[in-house]
Amino acid sequence: MLNGLIRTPITKIVSPVARGLLRMGVTPNMVTAGGSVGAAASALLLFPTGHLFGGTLTITAFIFSDLLDGTMARISGKSSKWGALLDSTLDRVGDSAIFGGLLLYYSQHDAPLAVLAGVSLVSGGLVPYVKAKAESLGIPCDGGIAERAERIIVILVSTGFSGLGIPYVGAAGLWLVAVATLITFGQRMAQVWRFDV
């Protein structure tokens, strides 16, 4: 939902950076890998140790590469199936690390929120899986109330505010993401079912 609204204006902002990196010999796949590894490492090192605000800022900086690599690929004409697969796969790694880091943190401090983080972790993997499997069967499958951009924005904003000591925001964010992701999973399953019956 937010992908189309956000991507166009931000692409205009990141295009000069993308061109500069290309001139330096940096490839889109290098940016993809570096950003994803950085985001995953930050989430798994900072969130479990209670550095929620610092972790959020660091992860956000690395997630910037998710917009940058695609822009670089388009500008350079180096879009490839391998690059698309790498980007999609490492997105899953980064997302899993974010919710895994929160699961580790809340397992020490708040068991119910740890469960929500676990639900978000599992259901967040199911949403893109349903899309990929459906499309491999020739069935279009997209959309839902909480795609990746919405989930990541909500969880990072709420976790960041929680790290600043604002009460209930972290819990509210986890509840929202867990419920919305399950609904999105259900929407995509229903979309495939309607197509096939």
Residue pairs with C-beta under 8 A, 6 or more apart in sequence:
1 143
1 145
1 147
1 149
1 150
2 147
2 149
2 150
2 153
3 147
3 148
3 149
6 149
7 67
10 67
11 67
11 71
14 64
14 67
14 68
14 71
15 71
15 75
17 68
18 68
18 71
18 72
18 75
19 75
21 31
21 68
21 72
22 72
22 75
22 76
26 72
27 72
27 78
28 69
28 70
28 72
28 73
28 76
28 78
28 83
29 69
29 82
29 83
29 86
31 65
31 68
31 69
31 72
32 65
32 66
32 69
32 83
32 86
32 87
32 90
33 86
33 90
34 62
34 65
35 62
35 63
35 64
35 65
35 66
35 68
35 69
35 90
35 94
36 62
36 65
36 90
36 91
36 93
36 94
37 90
38 58
38 61
38 62
38 65
39 59
39 62
39 63
39 94
39 97
39 98
40 93
40 94
40 96
40 97
41 97
42 55
42 58
42 59
42 62
43 55
43 59
43 94
43 97
43 98
43 100
43 101
43 102
44 97
44 100
44 101
44 104
45 55
45 101
46 52
46 54
46 55
46 58
46 101
47 55
47 98
47 101
47 102
47 104
47 105
47 159
48 101
48 104
48 105
48 108
49 105
50 105
51 163
52 105
52 159
52 160
52 162
52 163
52 170
53 160
53 163
53 164
54 163
55 101
55 159
55 163
56 156
56 157
56 159
56 160
56 163
57 160
59 98
59 156
60 156
62 94
63 94
63 152
63 156
66 87
66 91
69 83
69 87
70 87
72 78
73 79
73 80
73 83
88 128
91 128
91 148
92 125
92 128
95 124
95 125
95 148
95 151
95 152
96 121
96 124
96 125
98 152
98 155
98 156
99 117
99 118
99 120
99 121
99 124
99 155
100 117
100 121
102 113
102 117
102 155
102 159
102 174
103 114
103 117
103 118
103 121
106 113
106 114
106 116
106 117
107 114
110 171
113 170
113 171
113 174
116 171
116 174
116 175
116 177
116 178
117 174
119 178
119 181
119 182
120 151
120 155
120 174
120 177
120 178
120 181
123 178
123 181
123 182
123 185
124 151
124 181
126 185
127 144
127 146
127 147
127 148
127 181
127 184
127 185
127 188
128 148
130 141
130 185
130 188
130 189
130 192
131 141
131 142
131 188
134 140
134 141
134 188
134 191
134 192
135 141
139 192
139 195
139 196
140 191
140 195
141 188
141 191
141 192
142 188
143 187
143 188
143 191
144 183
144 184
144 185
144 187
144 188
145 180
145 183
145 184
145 187
146 154
146 177
146 180
146 181
146 183
146 184
147 184
150 180
151 177
151 180
151 181
154 173
154 176
154 177
154 180
155 173
155 174
155 177
157 173
158 169
158 170
158 172
158 173
158 174
158 176
159 170
159 173
161 169
161 170
162 169
162 170
162 173
